[in-house]
């Protein structure tokens, strides 16, 4: 049993970084990296949705094209980049084909972030999708969220 588990774990690999990107990249070297990550993420999300998965989380380096690893950045910059990545990911053709606008939920960390997303992205497509936050989404499926 343990051998089978180790074999399965060893088979998992991470995707390679986009071309021209390394730990020493500067913001000028990383042009297009975030778009590449978004396209790869869209394909992975579409595959997961077609396999029946409904709850997905994507992690990515939000400031990869605007900050180098030695640059200072604020929490607001990270939150804005996360919001923009999530909303732009929802526009990818694979996502649009896999989930109707009525089925698509853009779920942010808290109510304030969800409101800022609505203000920053006021288009009709986003008005049709459910823009919410974690605690509200948990309540929407009939559960009570864990609160600090």
Buried (B, 14 or more C-beta within 10 A) or exposed (E): EEEEEEEEEEEEEEEEBBEEBEEEBEBEBBEEBBEBBBBBBBEBBBEBBEEEEEEEEBEBBBBBBEBBEEEEEEEEBBBBBBBBBBBBBBBBEBBBEBBEBEEBBBBBEEEEBBEBBBEEBEEEEBEEBBBBBBBBBBEEEEEEEEEE
